[in-house]
Amino acid sequence: MNSYKPGKVRNVVLLSHYGAGKTALAEAMLFTSGAIKRLGSVESGTTTSDYDPSEIERRMSISLSLLPQEWKGSKLNLIDTPGYVDFASEVKAGLRVCEGAVIVVCAASGVEVGTEQVWSYAEKSNLPRLIFINKMDRDNADFLRTLAEVQAKLATRCLPVQLPIGAQSDFQGIADLVTMKGYIGSTLQEIELPSSLVEQAKISREKLVEAVVEIDDKLIAKYLEGEDISNEEIFTAIKQATIAGKLVPVFTGSASRNIGISSLFDAISNYLPSPEERDTTVATNLITGDKEEVKPEAGAPLSSFVFKTSADPFTGKVSYLRVYSGIIFSNSQVWNANKKSMERIGQLFTLLGKNQQPVPQLAAGDIGVVARLNLTTTGDTLCAHERPVTFEGIDFPQATFSMAIQPQTKADLDKMSTVLPRICEEDPSLKVHRDPDTKEVIVSGVGDSHLEMVKERMRRKFGVEVKLEPPRVPYKETITVPTKAEYKHRKQSGGHGQYGHVFLELGPLSRGSGFEFGAKVVGGSVPKNYIPAVEKGVNEAKQEGVVAKYPVVDVKVTLYDGSFHPVDSSDICFKIAGAQALKKGLSQGQPILLEPIMNLNITAPEAYIGDIIGDLNTKRGSVLGMIPQENNNTIQAQAPYAELLHYAIDLRSMTQGRGSFTVEFSHYEEVPAHISQKIVTGRKAE
């Protein structure tokens, strides 16, 4: 593939709800541009972008794919992203390095939850975008109904630049509202507008012209004076309005029948900005600490950003990078500004799905990959050593769904510790930690499908078999009344005996105080050298309480008396006496179970607030407050951790995927008696 100047490059991300036909559209574009010779399909598992076995099996995208192609003297780096909400981290990575987006909407299904989600991401990124209403050949396809939904649910500034000629089985082509010509078939053969469309086309064209002339004072004056505005002026105004975010042009077609694809290509080239036309990117200069603009110039010092890492057992780590300024060369050295270290660059590639094509260099504005970087991870900036800069990282979705991950065999256990960090490097929205209380390895992701994919990836890529189970709740135990306990450890079996005798005082502490041990022995009834042994025995015994063998907290233990034998006493005797006295004291102190209570911030549209609050009540939750926002409300609440193990799934089904939440630990609270009994019974069964 040829090398292109920044002005001739378009970096565009494909976004949609799951099933709207992004991957089929990407395939049709590759075929139309000549990048591939044979048109694959999602159904047969032969598309260029969905090449992973899991993607072929599920018929859905799981990772983003880089699809570079050439069109009429320019280069289009198309990034196909997953439509399923669990893989939103891939969408965020794709959005981060593109100047424009194409949002795909199904003409039969209309605007779905995922469409609203990706629209909000694009809005947040302030990204110029086009909408492509796909699947016009489908049963129930209705362009005007879908357009009305787009304008109602997304924005009124979404205006058609094309209308379909026919629909469903009669779909033939498109009517262009600028040229007022019809184009039919996959070759878009020019025809006169069908008479049935002329009136609708005139109305739609008038609305489009009215919207775009506002971008230019001269055009407004011309329009108001009733002068004719040329097609070239309209084209220019559409581009300016699209880049400024004042207009979102709507196109239509059918990816499966390859209709409307070449006009979409033209629209991307004509209306979406090149790296030169987009606002300059801002980086932090590490020498001065100041923010500075990075311009996409090949002659400037190098600055590039790693937006994705892929772990492959054969080729090793593959880093996807976007060059913002300068040129990065194969077999060179660059400075990793985040890790403050030199990184050796081997062979650079461009990727077409899984197929690598070696390139000698990547210039400003371009996207490519490099394998086997030592230190570099997602979000790192690779730049010139003499001008170290860092770009802002990617705002990945929060991991809110957790499972305990366990190896199937001993061999899997050994491999799991090395494979999990590699999987997390590949997907920064995954979090892994070991729970110190339950001793489980907990993996957290965006949803259940996300974690199922982690499990499958570990098996397919690295041969590690694991199982996922709901995590155990880290209950604790404490006492509710002060008490005293005595224990005498005495054994006589010929020769030296064993003797240790202690009196302990136990008192409850306020929640979150932890565990305290002290000694106020008078008169040497327990010699000072044995007190640490008593403390050791108490600390070991507190790991298993008397209610259900959970750790003991919020208790103060004081050693206040005891006795010893000059010959038979030893450290081990006092350790045993301390442990047994504690157990006895705990039994007498009216022990109770404590459970972790979590703080929740739940954000959802107003329509779902009643259902969410009702559901929280069934989960023993309490609402602390509500913050009204423009489109959503945020509920601040608390609920027991035990009730929230599947909350990510519950909230998604309650809000049809429109709700989100964050969760963090707040404090421990007493478990209600009827629930405590169930926990104790379950623990005994274990």
N, C-alpha and C positions, 0 to 999 in steps of 0.2 A: 504494500500500500504506500502511496506517495506521502511525502511530508507536506504539511499544510501550515500556512501562517494563521495566527490566532483569529483573524477576521474571517477565515474560511472554515472555521471549526464550529460545530454545534454540539454541545453536551446536553443531552435531553434524557429525562427520566420518565419511564412509563409507569403510570399509577392507576389503580382501580380497585374496586371491590373484587373479591374472589369470584372467578367465573365470568367476568365481563369480556374476556377475550384478549387480554394483553399479550399473552405469549403467542397466540395465533396471529395477532397484528404484527408483532415483532418478526415472526417467521415470514409473513407476507411482505414486509418491508425488505427483509434480507433478500428475498427472491426477486422482488421488483428492482432492487438496486444492483442485482447481479452478484451479490456477495455469496449466495449459494445457488446451486444449479437445480436443486430439487426441493419442492415445497413439502416440508414435513407437517405432521399434525399432532396435536396433544393426545388425541384418542389412540393413535398408534405408537405414541412414545418416541416420535422421530424428530421432534423440534430441536433446533440448535441450542436454545437457551435452557430448556429443561432436560439436562443430560445426566443428572445424578439418578442412580437407581431408585431412590426414594421418591424423587419427583415423577419419574416415569410410572412407578407403581401407583402413586396417589393421584396422578394427573393434575398436579398443582405445583407451582413454583415454591421453593423453600428458601433458596438463596438468590441474591441478585446476579444477573448475568451481564457481561459486557459484550456489546454487539457493534463493533465499528463497521461502517460502510460508507461508500462514496456515492454522491449524488450531484450531478451537474456541476462538477468542479469544486465541490466542497466535501468535507468529511463530517459524518454524523456519528458521534459516540453515543449509541442508544443504550440505556441501562434498563433492563427488564427487571421489575421487582415483584416480590410475592404480594398477593392480594389478601392473604389470610392474616388476621390481626395478630396472631401469635408471632409472626415473623416481621413485626414492625421495625425492628432494628435494621433490617436490610433496606427497608424503605428510607429510613432516616439517613443511612449511609449514602444511598443513591442521591437523595435530595441535596446532601451537603456539597456535592462536587459538580452540580449541574447548573446551567444558566436558565434552563427552561424545562417545562413539564408538559406531557400530554396525558390528560385524564381520560380514561376509556370508560364509557357508560354503555350498558347493554340496552338496545332499543326496545327489548321485550320486558326486562326486569326493571328498568328505570334507575333512579338514584337509590342506592342501597346504603347501609350503614358504613361499609368500608369506603364508599365514594365520599361520604361526608367527612370521614376520618382523614383520608389523604388530601382532601380539599383544605382541611384545617392545617395540616402540615405545610402545604404549599403556601397558604396565607401567612403562616408564621415565618416562613423563610422568605416571604415577599418575592415569590418566584413567578415570572411571566409564564402563562400557560395557555394551552389550547384544549378544547374538549373534542373528543372523537366519539360520536354515537355509532356504535358498532352493531353488527348482527341485524342489519336492516332486512336481511333475507329470512329471518326467523319467523315462525308463527307468532302472532300477537305483537309483532314489531310495530311501533307507532311513534314516528318521529316527533310530531307536534305534542303528544302527551308527555314524552320523555323530556322534550325541551321545556315544557311548562314546569315539570318537576325540577329540572336543573335550575331554572330561574327562581323557583319558590324556595328550594332547599339550599342552594349554593349561593347564587348571586344574580341580581337582575341585569348585571353587566355582561352576562353570558348571552351573546347574540349570534344567530346563525350567519355564516358566510356562504353556506350551501344548504340546499334543500334536496331531499331524495326524490328521484323519479321512480314512482311505484313503491310498493312495500311488500314484505313477506315474499311469497313465491313470484310476485310480479316485479320485484325490485330489479331495476335495470341500470341505474347510474345516478348521477348527481346533476343538480342545476346550480351553476355558479352565480351568486347574487351580484358580483362586481361586473363580470362580463355579460351577464344575462344570457348565457349560453347553456345548453345541455351537453352532458358528456356521458356516454353509455359504454357498458362492457368493461373488461379489465384493462383494455387499451385506451379507455376514455375517448372514444371516437366522438367528435363534435357534431351536435345536432341543434336544430332550433328548439327553443323551450316548448314543451307540450302545452297546448292551449289550456288544459286543466290546471296548470301550475302558474300561468302568467300572473293572475291577480294576486295570489299568495306571495309570489316572488317579488312583485312590485312593493307590496306592503312591507315585507321583510327587508328589502333593500333600502327603503326609505328610513326605517328604524336604524339600520346599520349606519347609513350616511349621517343621519342626525347625531348619532352617538360619537362618530369618529371625527367629525369636523370640529368638535369642541377642543381638540388637541392643538389647533392652530388658529390664531386670530384672523389671519387672512382668509382661511377657508370658511370660518364662521361668517365673515362679511360677505363672501361670495355666495354662500348658501342662503343667507337672509335676503340678499338682493335678487335671488332667483336665478343666478347664473348657473350654467352647467359645470359640474365638477367632473374632471376627467377620471378615467379608470386608474391612471398612474397616480393621481393625487389621492384617490381612495386607498390604493395599495399602500402608499407611504403613510397615510394617516392611520390605517389599521395597524401597521408595524409600530408606529410611535405610541398609539393608544395601548397596544398589547404590552410593550416594554414598560410603559408607565403604570401598568396595572389598572388602567381605566376601562379596558375591554378584554373579554375572554372570547375569542372567536370559536364558533361551534362548527365542526365538520361532520360528515357522515359517510358511511360506506359499509362494506362487508369484508372482513379479513379473510373469511373462508372462501369467498368467491373473488377475492383480490380486486374488489371494486372500490375506487376512491383512495387507493393507497398512494399513487403517484401525486395526486393533488395534496395529500397530507404531507408528503415529502416537500413539495413546493412551499406549503404553508410553514413548515419548520424552518426551511431555508430563508423564506421571505419575512416571516413575522417574529420568530423567536430570536433573541440576541445571541451574538457570538461573544466569546470572552472579552473582546475589545469593547463591545457595546453595553455590557453589563456594568453596574457600579463596581468600582475597583475594590478588590479584596483587602481587608485590613488584617495586619499581623502585628505582633508585639516584637519590637527590636530588643534583643536580650542584652545589648551593650548599654543602650540609653534607658531602657525600660519604657520607652514611649510607643504609642500606637503609630503605625505608618502604613501608607497605601502601597500595595503591591500591584504593579501594572503588568499586564500580560505581554512583556517584551522579551524576545529571544536574546537580546544583548544584555539584559539585566542579570544581576547575580541570581543563582538558582534558588528557588523556593518551591517545595512540593509537599503534598499532604497525603498520608496513607489513610485511606478510608475503609479498607477491608483487609482482613487477613484470612487466608484459607489454609487449613492444615491438611496436608496430603501425605500418606505414609510412604509414597514413592518419590515424589518430587520435593518433599519437605514443605516448608512454609512458603506460601506465595502471598506477596504483598501487592495490593492494588493501589496505585498512586495517581494523583492528579497534579500536573505541573502547572504552577501559577505564574512563575516567571523564570527566565533563563532556559537552559537546556540541560537535561540529564543524559549522560552518555553511558553506554554499555562498558563494562570493565573499567570503572572509575571509582573514585572515593568521594563520599559526601559526608556532611556533618549532620548527625542526629541531634537536633537542638534540645529535644526533651530529655534524652539520655546523656547529653553532653559527651558524645563520643563519636569517633569516626566510624563509618559503616562502609563496607566494601560492596559495591554494586557489581553483580555479575552480568549475565546476558539479560537485556531488556526484551520484553515481548509485548505484542498486542494480542488480546484474546478474542476469539470468535466462538462464544460458548466455551467449549473445553479445548478447542484447537489453538495452539500457540503459534504465533508467527514472530520470529526473531526480528528485532529492529535495532539499528545502530544507536538511535537516540530518540528521546521524546522532548518536544519543544513546548514552550509556554502555551497553555490552553488545552494540551492533549492529555489523554488518559492511557495508562498501560500497566504492566505488571512486572515484578522482578521476584525471582525465587531465592530462598535461602539467606535472608537477611538475619544476622545474629541477634541484634538487640531490639530491632524495630517492631513496634506493635501498632495496632489500630489507633489513630489519633495523633501519631507522631509526625513531626515536621522534619523533612530532609532538605538541607539547604547548603549554601556555600559557607565555609568555615569563617571567611572574612566578614560575612554579614549574617550572623545567626538570628533567625526570627522564628517565632512559633505562631501557628494558627490556632484559633479556638477549636476545641474538640467537638465531638458529635454528642448531641443530647439524646442518649439512648433511652428507650422506655424502661420504667422501673420493673424489677423482678418482684412480682407479688404472689406467685404461686410456687409453693415449696413441696418437695418430696424428699424422703430419705432414700439414698441410693446405696444399694448393697450388692457386692459381687456375688456371682453364682458359685464360684469355686475359689480355692486358695490361690490358684494361678491368676485368676481374674483380679483378686485383691492386689497382688503385686503390680499388675499392669495398670490398675485403675488410678493409682496415685500419680503416674506419669502421664496418662492419657487425659485425665480431667483438666489439668492446666492448659493442655493444647486445645481442647474443645472450647474452653473459656476464652482463649486468645482469639479463636476463630469467631466467637460470638460474645462481644462485651456486655450484652444484656443478661448473660448468665452469671449467676453468683454461686460460689461454692464455699461452704465453711463447715467446720466440725463443731457440733453442739457440745460444749463442755459438760453439760448436765446429763444428756441422754447418750453421749458418746457416739452419736450417729453422724454420718456425713450427709449434709443437707445441700441439695441443689435447688436453686430458685430460678424461675423463668417467668415469661409473660403469661403462659397458660399451659393447660395439660398437653396440647398438641406439641408445643415447644419442647417440653421435657421428654415426650415420647420420641421426638426426633433426635434428641441428645442420646437417648438410649440406643436408638437405631444406628446413629452415626458411630457410636463407640463400637457397636458390633460389626458394622459393615467396613468401616475404615481401619479399625485397629484390632478387631477380633476379640473384644472384651465383652463378655456377657454380664449384664447387670439387671437387677430388678428394682422397680420403684414402688415404694410403699408410703402411706401417709406418715408423716413424722410423729414421733412420740411427743406428748405434751410434757414439758419439764416442770412437773408438780414439785412442791416443796412441803415440808411439815414444820409445825411449830407448836408451842404450848400456849395455853390461855390463862393459866393461874400459876403463881409461884409455888414451889415445892422444894422439899429437901429429900435427899436419898443417901443411903449408906450402903457400902458394899465391902465385904471382907473376903479377900481371896486367900484361902489357906489350904495347903496340901502337905501331907506328911507321908513320905514313902521310903523311910530308911535314909540315913545320911542327911544332907542339907534338905530342909523343907522349903516351902514357898509361902511368903506372907506379905500381903499388902492390904491396907485398910484405909478407906477414904470416906469423907462426908462431903457431899456436894450440895450446893444451893443453886437452884435453877429459877430464873425469872424471865418472863416474856419481855421482849423489846419492841419498840415501834417498828412498823413495816419498813423494810428496806435497810434496817440497821446492820444486818449480817449476823455474825456469830462472835461472841466475845468469851474469852477465858481469863479468869484472874485467880489469885490466891491470897488469902488473908489468914494464914495459919499462924497461931501463936504458940509459944512454948516449945517449938521444935517437935510437935506431935507427928509431923511428916517432915523429915529432913529436906533441906533446900535442894539437895542433889536429886531427889526423887520427883520434885514438882514437874520438871519437863516431861518425865515419863507419863505422869498423870495427864498432862496436856495432850501428849501424843495419843494416848488411849482415847481421850474424849474426842479429839479431832478425827480419828479413824472411825469411831462409833457414830459420829454425827452424819456420816455419809449415807447411813441407812436408818431411817426413822422407824417408829414402832407401828404406825398406822398402815402404811403400804410400801415401806422400804424406800421412801424418797428422802433426799438430803434434808437436814434440819437447818432452819435459819431463824433469825430474829429471837435468839435465846442468849441470855448471859449466864454463864456457868462459873461459880466461884467455889474453889476448894477451901473449906474453912476448918477442917479438922481431920483426924485420922490417927493411925498408930502404926508402929513398925517393929520389926524384930531385928536385933543387932546382927544376927547370923543369917536368918532365913529370908530377909527382905532383899529385893533387887529391883532394877528398872522394869523388868518384864512383869513382875508381880504388881507393881503400881500401875503399869500401863493397862493390864487386864482389869484391875480394880476400878480404874477411872472409866474404862469403856462400859463395864457392867453397871456401875453406879449411874452413868448417864442414861442408859436404857431404862433403868428402873425409874429414874426421875421423870423421863419423858412420858412413861406410862401413867404416872401419877398426876402429871400436869395438864390433864384434859387436852390431849393432843388433837390437832385439826390439820386438814389438808389445805394448802394454799395453791392457787392457780394464777398463771400470768394473765394480766389484763393489758389489752393493746389499745393504743390511740389510733383512731381511723379518721382519715379525711376522704370523704366520698364525694366525687364530683359527677353530676348527672343533670340532664335536662329536667326542668320543672315538672313535666308530666309524670316522671317516675319517682318523685320524691316520696309520695304517700306509700308506694309499694316498698321502697327501700326502708323507710322507718318501720313499717309493719313487720318486715322481715327481720330487722334488728331486734325488735321486741321478742320474736321467737328465738333469737340467739342470745337471750339474756343481756342484750346490749342496752346502752342508755345514750340518748342524744344530748350533747352538751351545748350545741348551738348551730346556727345556720348562717352562711354568708351568701347573700344573693349576688350573682354576677350577671353579665350581659345575656349570655345564652344558657348558662347553667347555674345550678345552685351547688354550694359545697356544704355537706353535712359534717359536723365535727362530732364524733361519737367515741364511746369506749365499749369494748366487748371482750369476753374471755377468748384467749387464743384457741382453746379447744373447739370453739364454735366457728372459727374462721379458717379452718384448714382447707376448705374448698370455696372460700368466698370469691375468689377470682372468677370461678365458673358460675356461681350463684348470681353475682352482680351482672355478669355478661348476659345471662338468660333473662334476668329481670328487666334490663334496660336495652335489650336487643343489641348489645355491644356498644352502646353509647356512653356507658358509665365507666369511670376509672377510680382508682383509690390508692392511697398510700397507707402503710401500716408501720407502726413502731411500738416497741415495748414501753409500757407506762409504769406498772407496779404489780405487786402480788396482792391477792385478796382471798378471803376464806371461801372455800368451795361450799355451796349449799349442801345440807345434810343428805338429801335424797340422791344427789349426784355423787357425793363423796362415797356413799355406800356402793354404788355401781362401780366406781373406780377401784375400790378396795377388792371387790369380788373379781373384777377383771384381772387385777394384779396377782391375786392368789392363783387364778387359773393359769397365768403365765408361768 
